[in-house]
């Protein structure tokens, strides 16, 4: 008997953004390494990349995490 079952069908109401196919999915259709989520709604999942960009920018500009190097510039 297997200890872990591979979940192939998602729960209704769970929304994900697939990084591989660049689309919103209800339930996990693609492997976890290729998706963001779960989100509460289709609309929220459709903004996953925008939200990730905003969070990355917040992290990169947070003075508590600065080590004196600039990120995202032409020198990178």
PDB file of N, CA, C and O in Angstrom, chain B, residues numbered from 101:
ATOM      1  N   UNK B 101       0.838  -1.180   0.000  1.00  0.00           N
ATOM      2  CA  UNK B 101       0.000   0.000   0.000  1.00  0.00           C
ATOM      3  C   UNK B 101       0.882   1.242   0.000  1.00  0.00           C
ATOM      4  O   UNK B 101       1.819   1.346   0.792  1.00  0.00           O
ATOM      5  N   UNK B 102       0.582   2.172  -0.882  1.00  0.00           N
ATOM      6  CA  UNK B 102       1.362   3.402  -0.986  1.00  0.00           C
ATOM      7  C   UNK B 102       1.030   4.334   0.185  1.00  0.00           C
ATOM      8  O   UNK B 102      -0.122   4.450   0.603  1.00  0.00           O
ATOM      9  N   UNK B 103       2.055   4.982   0.692  1.00  0.00           N
ATOM     10  CA  UNK B 103       1.848   5.927   1.775  1.00  0.00           C
ATOM     11  C   UNK B 103       1.225   7.234   1.275  1.00  0.00           C
ATOM     12  O   UNK B 103       0.418   7.858   1.964  1.00  0.00           O
ATOM     13  N   UNK B 104       1.612   7.625   0.082  1.00  0.00           N
ATOM     14  CA  UNK B 104       1.102   8.876  -0.472  1.00  0.00           C
ATOM     15  C   UNK B 104       0.469   8.598  -1.825  1.00  0.00           C
ATOM     16  O   UNK B 104       1.046   7.916  -2.671  1.00  0.00           O
ATOM     17  N   UNK B 105      -0.705   9.128  -2.009  1.00  0.00           N
ATOM     18  CA  UNK B 105      -1.367   8.998  -3.298  1.00  0.00           C
ATOM     19  C   UNK B 105      -1.142  10.277  -4.090  1.00  0.00           C
ATOM     20  O   UNK B 105      -1.175  11.378  -3.540  1.00  0.00           O
ATOM     21  N   UNK B 106      -0.920  10.120  -5.357  1.00  0.00           N
ATOM     22  CA  UNK B 106      -0.781  11.275  -6.232  1.00  0.00           C
ATOM     23  C   UNK B 106      -2.177  11.814  -6.506  1.00  0.00           C
ATOM     24  O   UNK B 106      -3.044  11.109  -7.021  1.00  0.00           O
ATOM     25  N   UNK B 107      -2.374  13.076  -6.152  1.00  0.00           N
ATOM     26  CA  UNK B 107      -3.686  13.686  -6.356  1.00  0.00           C
ATOM     27  C   UNK B 107      -3.764  14.178  -7.792  1.00  0.00           C
ATOM     28  O   UNK B 107      -3.048  15.097  -8.190  1.00  0.00           O
ATOM     29  N   UNK B 108      -4.630  13.563  -8.548  1.00  0.00           N
ATOM     30  CA  UNK B 108      -4.726  13.922  -9.959  1.00  0.00           C
ATOM     31  C   UNK B 108      -5.885  14.870 -10.235  1.00  0.00           C
ATOM     32  O   UNK B 108      -5.876  15.575 -11.244  1.00  0.00           O
ATOM     33  N   UNK B 109      -6.869  14.899  -9.366  1.00  0.00           N
ATOM     34  CA  UNK B 109      -8.029  15.746  -9.569  1.00  0.00           C
ATOM     35  C   UNK B 109      -8.081  16.752  -8.435  1.00  0.00           C
ATOM     36  O   UNK B 109      -7.980  16.387  -7.264  1.00  0.00           O
ATOM     37  N   UNK B 110      -8.239  18.014  -8.786  1.00  0.00           N
ATOM     38  CA  UNK B 110      -8.302  19.063  -7.776  1.00  0.00           C
ATOM     39  C   UNK B 110      -9.679  19.199  -7.173  1.00  0.00           C
ATOM     40  O   UNK B 110     -10.651  18.624  -7.662  1.00  0.00           O
ATOM     41  N   UNK B 111      -9.746  19.954  -6.125  1.00  0.00           N
ATOM     42  CA  UNK B 111     -11.020  20.238  -5.489  1.00  0.00           C
ATOM     43  C   UNK B 111     -11.701  21.387  -6.227  1.00  0.00           C
ATOM     44  O   UNK B 111     -11.035  22.342  -6.625  1.00  0.00           O
ATOM     45  N   UNK B 112     -12.988  21.308  -6.412  1.00  0.00           N
ATOM     46  CA  UNK B 112     -13.700  22.452  -6.996  1.00  0.00           C
ATOM     47  C   UNK B 112     -13.481  23.681  -6.117  1.00  0.00           C
ATOM     48  O   UNK B 112     -13.543  23.602  -4.890  1.00  0.00           O
ATOM     49  N   UNK B 113     -13.230  24.797  -6.754  1.00  0.00           N
ATOM     50  CA  UNK B 113     -12.994  26.031  -6.011  1.00  0.00           C
ATOM     51  C   UNK B 113     -11.542  26.316  -5.721  1.00  0.00           C
ATOM     52  O   UNK B 113     -11.228  27.403  -5.236  1.00  0.00           O
ATOM     53  N   UNK B 114     -10.637  25.390  -5.996  1.00  0.00           N
ATOM     54  CA  UNK B 114      -9.199  25.645  -5.876  1.00  0.00           C
ATOM     55  C   UNK B 114      -8.696  26.092  -7.236  1.00  0.00           C
ATOM     56  O   UNK B 114      -8.856  25.378  -8.226  1.00  0.00           O
ATOM     57  N   UNK B 115      -8.096  27.260  -7.290  1.00  0.00           N
ATOM     58  CA  UNK B 115      -7.611  27.805  -8.555  1.00  0.00           C
ATOM     59  C   UNK B 115      -6.105  27.951  -8.508  1.00  0.00           C
ATOM     60  O   UNK B 115      -5.534  28.317  -7.481  1.00  0.00           O
ATOM     61  N   UNK B 116      -5.469  27.661  -9.630  1.00  0.00           N
ATOM     62  CA  UNK B 116      -4.010  27.718  -9.743  1.00  0.00           C
ATOM     63  C   UNK B 116      -3.631  28.463 -11.018  1.00  0.00           C
ATOM     64  O   UNK B 116      -4.421  28.556 -11.958  1.00  0.00           O
ATOM     65  N   UNK B 117      -2.405  28.991 -11.034  1.00  0.00           N
ATOM     66  CA  UNK B 117      -1.865  29.569 -12.258  1.00  0.00           C
ATOM     67  C   UNK B 117      -0.715  28.683 -12.701  1.00  0.00           C
ATOM     68  O   UNK B 117       0.256  28.514 -11.964  1.00  0.00           O
ATOM     69  N   UNK B 118      -0.815  28.117 -13.894  1.00  0.00           N
ATOM     70  CA  UNK B 118       0.213  27.223 -14.421  1.00  0.00           C
ATOM     71  C   UNK B 118       1.298  28.055 -15.099  1.00  0.00           C
ATOM     72  O   UNK B 118       1.020  28.798 -16.040  1.00  0.00           O
ATOM     73  N   UNK B 119       2.520  27.930 -14.624  1.00  0.00           N
ATOM     74  CA  UNK B 119       3.659  28.665 -15.179  1.00  0.00           C
ATOM     75  C   UNK B 119       4.088  28.094 -16.525  1.00  0.00           C
ATOM     76  O   UNK B 119       4.609  28.822 -17.371  1.00  0.00           O
ATOM     77  N   UNK B 120       3.878  26.826 -16.724  1.00  0.00           N
ATOM     78  CA  UNK B 120       4.271  26.153 -17.963  1.00  0.00           C
ATOM     79  C   UNK B 120       3.357  26.557 -19.126  1.00  0.00           C
ATOM     80  O   UNK B 120       3.827  26.893 -20.213  1.00  0.00           O
ATOM     81  N   UNK B 121       2.058  26.516 -18.877  1.00  0.00           N
ATOM     82  CA  UNK B 121       1.072  26.791 -19.935  1.00  0.00           C
ATOM     83  C   UNK B 121       0.555  28.221 -19.911  1.00  0.00           C
ATOM     84  O   UNK B 121      -0.164  28.646 -20.815  1.00  0.00           O
ATOM     85  N   UNK B 122       0.935  28.971 -18.853  1.00  0.00           N
ATOM     86  CA  UNK B 122       0.514  30.372 -18.682  1.00  0.00           C
ATOM     87  C   UNK B 122      -1.007  30.516 -18.752  1.00  0.00           C
ATOM     88  O   UNK B 122      -1.555  31.308 -19.519  1.00  0.00           O
ATOM     89  N   UNK B 123      -1.659  29.710 -17.911  1.00  0.00           N
ATOM     90  CA  UNK B 123      -3.123  29.748 -17.869  1.00  0.00           C
ATOM     91  C   UNK B 123      -3.621  29.409 -16.476  1.00  0.00           C
ATOM     92  O   UNK B 123      -2.905  28.822 -15.665  1.00  0.00           O
ATOM     93  N   UNK B 124      -4.861  29.788 -16.216  1.00  0.00           N
ATOM     94  CA  UNK B 124      -5.518  29.500 -14.947  1.00  0.00           C
ATOM     95  C   UNK B 124      -6.162  28.117 -15.035  1.00  0.00           C
ATOM     96  O   UNK B 124      -6.753  27.758 -16.054  1.00  0.00           O
ATOM     97  N   UNK B 125      -6.037  27.345 -13.948  1.00  0.00           N
ATOM     98  CA  UNK B 125      -6.608  25.998 -13.898  1.00  0.00           C
ATOM     99  C   UNK B 125      -7.441  25.845 -12.639  1.00  0.00           C
ATOM    100  O   UNK B 125      -7.076  26.370 -11.588  1.00  0.00           O
ATOM    101  N   UNK B 126      -8.549  25.138 -12.732  1.00  0.00           N
ATOM    102  CA  UNK B 126      -9.302  24.788 -11.532  1.00  0.00           C
ATOM    103  C   UNK B 126      -8.817  23.416 -11.087  1.00  0.00           C
ATOM    104  O   UNK B 126      -8.889  22.438 -11.831  1.00  0.00           O
ATOM    105  N   UNK B 127      -8.329  23.369  -9.867  1.00  0.00           N
ATOM    106  CA  UNK B 127      -7.728  22.136  -9.377  1.00  0.00           C
ATOM    107  C   UNK B 127      -6.344  21.974  -9.971  1.00  0.00           C
ATOM    108  O   UNK B 127      -6.069  22.524 -11.038  1.00  0.00           O
ATOM    109  N   UNK B 128      -5.472  21.242  -9.319  1.00  0.00           N
ATOM    110  CA  UNK B 128      -4.116  21.090  -9.845  1.00  0.00           C
ATOM    111  C   UNK B 128      -4.074  20.152 -11.043  1.00  0.00           C
ATOM    112  O   UNK B 128      -4.173  18.934 -10.890  1.00  0.00           O
ATOM    113  N   UNK B 129      -3.929  20.712 -12.216  1.00  0.00           N
ATOM    114  CA  UNK B 129      -3.794  19.896 -13.421  1.00  0.00           C
ATOM    115  C   UNK B 129      -2.334  19.605 -13.721  1.00  0.00           C
ATOM    116  O   UNK B 129      -1.999  18.534 -14.226  1.00  0.00           O
ATOM    117  N   UNK B 130      -1.466  20.559 -13.410  1.00  0.00           N
ATOM    118  CA  UNK B 130      -0.032  20.426 -13.704  1.00  0.00           C
ATOM    119  C   UNK B 130       0.734  20.173 -12.411  1.00  0.00           C
ATOM    120  O   UNK B 130       0.207  20.417 -11.326  1.00  0.00           O
ATOM    121  N   UNK B 131       1.972  19.684 -12.511  1.00  0.00           N
ATOM    122  CA  UNK B 131       2.774  19.409 -11.315  1.00  0.00           C
ATOM    123  C   UNK B 131       2.982  20.664 -10.464  1.00  0.00           C
ATOM    124  O   UNK B 131       2.983  21.780 -10.985  1.00  0.00           O
ATOM    125  N   UNK B 132       3.155  20.480  -9.187  1.00  0.00           N
ATOM    126  CA  UNK B 132       3.335  21.573  -8.251  1.00  0.00           C
ATOM    127  C   UNK B 132       4.494  22.491  -8.592  1.00  0.00           C
ATOM    128  O   UNK B 132       4.436  23.687  -8.309  1.00  0.00           O
ATOM    129  N   UNK B 133       5.537  21.958  -9.190  1.00  0.00           N
ATOM    130  CA  UNK B 133       6.705  22.770  -9.535  1.00  0.00           C
ATOM    131  C   UNK B 133       6.386  23.775 -10.635  1.00  0.00           C
ATOM    132  O   UNK B 133       7.151  24.714 -10.851  1.00  0.00           O
ATOM    133  N   UNK B 134       5.278  23.593 -11.325  1.00  0.00           N
ATOM    134  CA  UNK B 134       4.911  24.446 -12.456  1.00  0.00           C
ATOM    135  C   UNK B 134       3.722  25.352 -12.178  1.00  0.00           C
ATOM    136  O   UNK B 134       3.126  25.883 -13.115  1.00  0.00           O
ATOM    137  N   UNK B 135       3.359  25.543 -10.898  1.00  0.00           N
ATOM    138  CA  UNK B 135       2.155  26.333 -10.653  1.00  0.00           C
ATOM    139  C   UNK B 135       2.268  27.172  -9.378  1.00  0.00           C
ATOM    140  O   UNK B 135       3.044  26.871  -8.471  1.00  0.00           O
ATOM    141  N   UNK B 136       1.459  28.240  -9.349  1.00  0.00           N
ATOM    142  CA  UNK B 136       1.251  29.059  -8.161  1.00  0.00           C
ATOM    143  C   UNK B 136      -0.153  28.762  -7.669  1.00  0.00           C
ATOM    144  O   UNK B 136      -1.057  28.521  -8.469  1.00  0.00           O
ATOM    145  N   UNK B 137      -0.337  28.777  -6.367  1.00  0.00           N
ATOM    146  CA  UNK B 137      -1.677  28.605  -5.821  1.00  0.00           C
ATOM    147  C   UNK B 137      -1.679  27.665  -4.642  1.00  0.00           C
ATOM    148  O   UNK B 137      -0.615  27.207  -4.227  1.00  0.00           O
ATOM    149  N   UNK B 138      -2.811  27.368  -4.100  1.00  0.00           N
ATOM    150  CA  UNK B 138      -4.151  27.650  -4.604  1.00  0.00           C
ATOM    151  C   UNK B 138      -4.614  29.067  -4.276  1.00  0.00           C
ATOM    152  O   UNK B 138      -4.173  29.677  -3.302  1.00  0.00           O
ATOM    153  N   UNK B 139      -5.507  29.566  -5.109  1.00  0.00           N
ATOM    154  CA  UNK B 139      -6.156  30.857  -4.924  1.00  0.00           C
ATOM    155  C   UNK B 139      -7.641  30.611  -4.710  1.00  0.00           C
ATOM    156  O   UNK B 139      -8.169  29.568  -5.096  1.00  0.00           O
ATOM    157  N   UNK B 140      -8.307  31.575  -4.093  1.00  0.00           N
ATOM    158  CA  UNK B 140      -9.725  31.429  -3.757  1.00  0.00           C
ATOM    159  C   UNK B 140     -10.637  31.601  -4.966  1.00  0.00           C
ATOM    160  O   UNK B 140     -11.762  31.099  -4.971  1.00  0.00           O
ATOM    161  N   UNK B 141     -10.158  32.310  -5.995  1.00  0.00           N
ATOM    162  CA  UNK B 141     -11.023  32.558  -7.146  1.00  0.00           C
ATOM    163  C   UNK B 141     -10.208  32.526  -8.440  1.00  0.00           C
ATOM    164  O   UNK B 141      -8.982  32.632  -8.435  1.00  0.00           O
ATOM    165  N   UNK B 142     -10.929  32.376  -9.536  1.00  0.00           N
ATOM    166  CA  UNK B 142     -10.295  32.397 -10.861  1.00  0.00           C
ATOM    167  C   UNK B 142      -9.632  33.755 -11.110  1.00  0.00           C
ATOM    168  O   UNK B 142      -8.529  33.822 -11.653  1.00  0.00           O
ATOM    169  N   UNK B 143     -10.313  34.839 -10.709  1.00  0.00           N
ATOM    170  CA  UNK B 143      -9.774  36.186 -10.916  1.00  0.00           C
ATOM    171  C   UNK B 143      -8.463  36.381 -10.153  1.00  0.00           C
ATOM    172  O   UNK B 143      -7.513  36.964 -10.676  1.00  0.00           O
ATOM    173  N   UNK B 144      -8.420  35.894  -8.930  1.00  0.00           N
ATOM    174  CA  UNK B 144      -7.201  36.009  -8.124  1.00  0.00           C
ATOM    175  C   UNK B 144      -6.057  35.224  -8.772  1.00  0.00           C
ATOM    176  O   UNK B 144      -4.928  35.711  -8.825  1.00  0.00           O
ATOM    177  N   UNK B 145      -6.333  34.042  -9.254  1.00  0.00           N
ATOM    178  CA  UNK B 145      -5.305  33.225  -9.912  1.00  0.00           C
ATOM    179  C   UNK B 145      -4.824  33.877 -11.205  1.00  0.00           C
ATOM    180  O   UNK B 145      -3.658  33.737 -11.573  1.00  0.00           O
ATOM    181  N   UNK B 146      -5.712  34.586 -11.892  1.00  0.00           N
ATOM    182  CA  UNK B 146      -5.309  35.215 -13.151  1.00  0.00           C
ATOM    183  C   UNK B 146      -4.329  36.361 -12.930  1.00  0.00           C
ATOM    184  O   UNK B 146      -3.658  36.790 -13.868  1.00  0.00           O
ATOM    185  N   UNK B 147      -4.240  36.858 -11.705  1.00  0.00           N
ATOM    186  CA  UNK B 147      -3.305  37.936 -11.370  1.00  0.00           C
ATOM    187  C   UNK B 147      -2.072  37.419 -10.634  1.00  0.00           C
ATOM    188  O   UNK B 147      -1.357  38.201 -10.009  1.00  0.00           O
ATOM    189  N   UNK B 148      -1.815  36.126 -10.699  1.00  0.00           N
ATOM    190  CA  UNK B 148      -0.716  35.512  -9.955  1.00  0.00           C
ATOM    191  C   UNK B 148       0.642  36.099 -10.330  1.00  0.00           C
ATOM    192  O   UNK B 148       1.453  36.378  -9.447  1.00  0.00           O
ATOM    193  N   UNK B 149       0.900  36.287 -11.602  1.00  0.00           N
ATOM    194  CA  UNK B 149       2.206  36.809 -12.020  1.00  0.00           C
ATOM    195  C   UNK B 149       2.380  38.266 -11.586  1.00  0.00           C
ATOM    196  O   UNK B 149       3.470  38.674 -11.183  1.00  0.00           O
ATOM    197  N   UNK B 150       1.316  39.034 -11.669  1.00  0.00           N
ATOM    198  CA  UNK B 150       1.355  40.432 -11.225  1.00  0.00           C
ATOM    199  C   UNK B 150       1.652  40.491  -9.723  1.00  0.00           C
ATOM    200  O   UNK B 150       2.471  41.296  -9.279  1.00  0.00           O
ATOM    201  N   UNK B 151       0.989  39.646  -8.953  1.00  0.00           N
ATOM    202  CA  UNK B 151       1.205  39.592  -7.516  1.00  0.00           C
ATOM    203  C   UNK B 151       2.642  39.168  -7.199  1.00  0.00           C
ATOM    204  O   UNK B 151       3.263  39.715  -6.287  1.00  0.00           O
ATOM    205  N   UNK B 152       3.163  38.208  -7.940  1.00  0.00           N
ATOM    206  CA  UNK B 152       4.542  37.761  -7.726  1.00  0.00           C
ATOM    207  C   UNK B 152       5.531  38.891  -8.015  1.00  0.00           C
ATOM    208  O   UNK B 152       6.495  39.075  -7.271  1.00  0.00           O
ATOM    209  N   UNK B 153       5.297  39.651  -9.096  1.00  0.00           N
ATOM    210  CA  UNK B 153       6.170  40.794  -9.413  1.00  0.00           C
ATOM    211  C   UNK B 153       6.136  41.829  -8.302  1.00  0.00           C
ATOM    212  O   UNK B 153       7.180  42.355  -7.917  1.00  0.00           O
ATOM    213  N   UNK B 154       4.947  42.132  -7.779  1.00  0.00           N
ATOM    214  CA  UNK B 154       4.812  43.099  -6.697  1.00  0.00           C
ATOM    215  C   UNK B 154       5.554  42.629  -5.447  1.00  0.00           C
ATOM    216  O   UNK B 154       6.254  43.413  -4.806  1.00  0.00           O
ATOM    217  N   UNK B 155       5.400  41.353  -5.103  1.00  0.00           N
ATOM    218  CA  UNK B 155       6.076  40.821  -3.915  1.00  0.00           C
ATOM    219  C   UNK B 155       7.589  40.809  -4.099  1.00  0.00           C
ATOM    220  O   UNK B 155       8.330  41.093  -3.158  1.00  0.00           O
ATOM    221  N   UNK B 156       8.051  40.482  -5.300  1.00  0.00           N
ATOM    222  CA  UNK B 156       9.491  40.501  -5.567  1.00  0.00           C
ATOM    223  C   UNK B 156      10.052  41.909  -5.426  1.00  0.00           C
ATOM    224  O   UNK B 156      11.126  42.098  -4.855  1.00  0.00           O
ATOM    225  N   UNK B 157       9.329  42.896  -5.945  1.00  0.00           N
ATOM    226  CA  UNK B 157       9.769  44.282  -5.847  1.00  0.00           C
ATOM    227  C   UNK B 157       9.817  44.726  -4.389  1.00  0.00           C
ATOM    228  O   UNK B 157      10.775  45.378  -3.974  1.00  0.00           O
ATOM    229  N   UNK B 158       8.798  44.383  -3.612  1.00  0.00           N
ATOM    230  CA  UNK B 158       8.795  44.703  -2.184  1.00  0.00           C
ATOM    231  C   UNK B 158      10.006  44.092  -1.492  1.00  0.00           C
ATOM    232  O   UNK B 158      10.660  44.753  -0.686  1.00  0.00           O
ATOM    233  N   UNK B 159      10.304  42.847  -1.798  1.00  0.00           N
ATOM    234  CA  UNK B 159      11.438  42.159  -1.180  1.00  0.00           C
ATOM    235  C   UNK B 159      12.749  42.822  -1.595  1.00  0.00           C
ATOM    236  O   UNK B 159      13.624  43.041  -0.758  1.00  0.00           O
ATOM    237  N   UNK B 160      12.889  43.138  -2.867  1.00  0.00           N
ATOM    238  CA  UNK B 160      14.134  43.719  -3.365  1.00  0.00           C
ATOM    239  C   UNK B 160      14.381  45.120  -2.832  1.00  0.00           C
ATOM    240  O   UNK B 160      15.532  45.545  -2.732  1.00  0.00           O
ATOM    241  N   UNK B 161      13.322  45.848  -2.488  1.00  0.00           N
ATOM    242  CA  UNK B 161      13.492  47.205  -1.995  1.00  0.00           C
ATOM    243  C   UNK B 161      13.344  47.318  -0.482  1.00  0.00           C
ATOM    244  O   UNK B 161      13.400  48.425   0.054  1.00  0.00           O
ATOM    245  N   UNK B 162      13.162  46.225   0.207  1.00  0.00           N
ATOM    246  CA  UNK B 162      13.026  46.228   1.658  1.00  0.00           C
ATOM    247  C   UNK B 162      14.398  46.497   2.280  1.00  0.00           C
ATOM    248  O   UNK B 162      15.325  45.711   2.084  1.00  0.00           O
ATOM    249  N   UNK B 163      14.539  47.592   3.027  1.00  0.00           N
ATOM    250  CA  UNK B 163      15.858  47.927   3.592  1.00  0.00           C
ATOM    251  C   UNK B 163      16.374  46.893   4.586  1.00  0.00           C
ATOM    252  O   UNK B 163      17.578  46.826   4.831  1.00  0.00           O
ATOM    253  N   UNK B 164      15.489  46.090   5.161  1.00  0.00           N
ATOM    254  CA  UNK B 164      15.947  45.053   6.098  1.00  0.00           C
ATOM    255  C   UNK B 164      16.718  43.938   5.396  1.00  0.00           C
ATOM    256  O   UNK B 164      17.442  43.189   6.052  1.00  0.00           O
ATOM    257  N   UNK B 165      16.574  43.811   4.059  1.00  0.00           N
ATOM    258  CA  UNK B 165      17.202  42.734   3.322  1.00  0.00           C
ATOM    259  C   UNK B 165      18.312  43.213   2.396  1.00  0.00           C
ATOM    260  O   UNK B 165      18.848  42.427   1.615  1.00  0.00           O
ATOM    261  N   UNK B 166      18.660  44.484   2.472  1.00  0.00           N
ATOM    262  CA  UNK B 166      19.684  45.006   1.579  1.00  0.00           C
ATOM    263  C   UNK B 166      21.074  44.668   2.101  1.00  0.00           C
ATOM    264  O   UNK B 166      21.348  44.780   3.296  1.00  0.00           O
ATOM    265  N   UNK B 167      21.942  44.255   1.193  1.00  0.00           N
ATOM    266  CA  UNK B 167      23.320  43.943   1.549  1.00  0.00           C
ATOM    267  C   UNK B 167      24.301  44.840   0.804  1.00  0.00           C
ATOM    268  O   UNK B 167      25.492  44.540   0.720  1.00  0.00           O
ATOM    269  N   UNK B 168      23.786  45.947   0.261  1.00  0.00           N
ATOM    270  CA  UNK B 168      24.645  46.883  -0.445  1.00  0.00           C
ATOM    271  C   UNK B 168      24.741  46.647  -1.937  1.00  0.00           C
ATOM    272  O   UNK B 168      25.420  47.402  -2.633  1.00  0.00           O
ATOM    273  N   UNK B 169      24.085  45.625  -2.447  1.00  0.00           N
ATOM    274  CA  UNK B 169      24.109  45.357  -3.885  1.00  0.00           C
ATOM    275  C   UNK B 169      22.781  45.740  -4.491  1.00  0.00           C
ATOM    276  O   UNK B 169      21.745  45.657  -3.831  1.00  0.00           O
ATOM    277  N   UNK B 170      22.803  46.158  -5.738  1.00  0.00           N
ATOM    278  CA  UNK B 170      21.596  46.514  -6.467  1.00  0.00           C
ATOM    279  C   UNK B 170      21.171  45.320  -7.324  1.00  0.00           C
ATOM    280  O   UNK B 170      22.011  44.631  -7.902  1.00  0.00           O
ATOM    281  N   UNK B 171      19.884  45.090  -7.396  1.00  0.00           N
ATOM    282  CA  UNK B 171      19.357  44.008  -8.231  1.00  0.00           C
ATOM    283  C   UNK B 171      18.472  44.594  -9.312  1.00  0.00           C
ATOM    284  O   UNK B 171      17.846  45.636  -9.119  1.00  0.00           O
ATOM    285  N   UNK B 172      18.424  43.919 -10.449  1.00  0.00           N
ATOM    286  CA  UNK B 172      17.518  44.340 -11.498  1.00  0.00           C
ATOM    287  C   UNK B 172      18.072  45.428 -12.378  1.00  0.00           C
ATOM    288  O   UNK B 172      17.359  45.946 -13.237  1.00  0.00           O
ATOM    289  N   UNK B 173      19.329  45.791 -12.190  1.00  0.00           N
ATOM    290  CA  UNK B 173      19.939  46.840 -12.999  1.00  0.00           C
ATOM    291  C   UNK B 173      20.569  46.292 -14.243  1.00  0.00           C
ATOM    292  O   UNK B 173      20.494  45.095 -14.520  1.00  0.00           O
ATOM    293  N   UNK B 174      21.201  47.181 -15.002  1.00  0.00           N
ATOM    294  CA  UNK B 174      21.840  46.777 -16.252  1.00  0.00           C
ATOM    295  C   UNK B 174      23.106  45.954 -16.024  1.00  0.00           C
ATOM    296  O   UNK B 174      23.562  45.252 -16.926  1.00  0.00           O
ATOM    297  N   UNK B 175      23.671  46.039 -14.826  1.00  0.00           N
ATOM    298  CA  UNK B 175      24.928  45.330 -14.542  1.00  0.00           C
ATOM    299  C   UNK B 175      24.708  43.864 -14.220  1.00  0.00           C
ATOM    300  O   UNK B 175      25.676  43.104 -14.180  1.00  0.00           O
ATOM    301  N   UNK B 176      23.472  43.436 -13.989  1.00  0.00           N
ATOM    302  CA  UNK B 176      23.207  42.029 -13.613  1.00  0.00           C
ATOM    303  C   UNK B 176      23.328  41.099 -14.766  1.00  0.00           C
ATOM    304  O   UNK B 176      23.136  39.894 -14.609  1.00  0.00           O
TER     305      UNK B 176
END
